[in-house]
Amino acid sequence: MAVKRRADTKFVSFDVFYEDGTRSSNRKVPSEILGGLDGDEPARAAIEAQDRKIAEASGKPARAIAAVKRSGAK
């Protein structure tokens, strides 16, 4: 019988709360940039970079991030 492999944890999902009251769920951030002394703080920078790239492609300004939490975290 084949051995079942664990799911790769290459990405961690985050919920992003913007200052205008909107929310974006399940934003993926590479797991290798997380942890250490900074914890989840590098996720905010990665998501801001994603937002800038999306803003450039859409022609709309990037929204200001109020908070970032891991998806499913309480």
C-alpha positions in Angstrom: 0.0 0.0 0.0 1.3 3.5 -0.9 2.3 5.8 1.9 0.2 8.9 2.1 2.3 12.1 2.1 1.6 15.1 4.3 0.3 18.2 2.6 3.1 20.6 1.7 3.1 23.6 3.9 4.9 25.9 1.5 2.3 28.7 2.0 0.4 30.1 5.0 -3.0 31.8 4.5 -3.7 35.1 6.0 -6.8 37.3 6.3 -6.1 41.0 5.5 -8.2 43.7 7.0 -8.0 47.1 5.3 -8.5 50.6 6.8 -11.6 51.1 4.6 -13.3 48.2 6.4 -12.9 45.6 3.7 -11.4 42.2 4.1 -9.4 39.8 1.9 -9.3 36.2 2.9 -6.8 33.4 2.3 -3.9 35.5 1.0 -1.0 33.1 0.6 2.5 34.0 1.9 5.5 31.7 1.6 6.1 29.9 4.9 9.9 30.3 4.7 9.7 34.0 5.4 7.7 33.5 8.6 8.8 32.6 12.1 11.9 33.6 14.0 12.0 36.7 16.1 9.7 38.6 13.8 6.9 36.0 13.8 4.2 36.8 11.3 5.3 40.4 10.7 7.1 39.6 7.4 3.7 38.5 6.1 2.5 42.1 6.2 5.4 43.2 4.0 4.8 40.3 1.5 1.1 41.1 1.3 1.8 44.8 0.8 4.1 43.8 -2.1 1.3 41.7 -3.6 -1.1 44.6 -3.2 1.3 47.0 -5.0 1.7 44.5 -7.9 -2.1 44.1 -8.1 -2.6 47.9 -8.0 -0.1 48.4 -10.8 -1.9 45.9 -13.0 -5.4 47.3 -12.3 -4.5 51.0 -12.3 -6.2 51.5 -9.0 -4.3 52.7 -5.9 -3.3 50.1 -3.2 -5.4 50.1 -0.1 -3.9 50.7 3.4 -3.7 47.6 5.5 -5.0 47.8 9.1 -4.3 44.3 10.3 -3.1 40.9 9.2 -4.1 37.6 10.9 -3.6 34.0 10.0 -6.7 32.4 8.4 -8.5 30.3 10.9 -6.8 31.9 13.9 -9.0 33.1 16.6 
